[in-house]
Amino acid sequence: MHTHAYTLLLCLGSAYTETLSHLVHSRP
């Protein structure tokens, strides 16, 4: 169960980082 929660957290963090990166790149 612990590994599943960790994987979910990692996936969420990755998506968050990607979104943040897109926002930074879209800014002039």
ChimeraX attribute file (.defattr): number of C-alpha atoms within 10 A of each C-alpha:
attribute: neighborCount
match mode: 1-to-1
recipient: residues
	/A:1	6
	/A:2	7
	/A:3	8
	/A:4	9
	/A:5	10
	/A:6	11
	/A:7	12
	/A:8	12
	/A:9	12
	/A:10	12
	/A:11	12
	/A:12	12
	/A:13	12
	/A:14	12
	/A:15	12
	/A:16	12
	/A:17	12
	/A:18	12
	/A:19	12
	/A:20	12
	/A:21	11
	/A:22	11
	/A:23	10
	/A:24	10
	/A:25	9
	/A:26	8
	/A:27	6
	/A:28	4
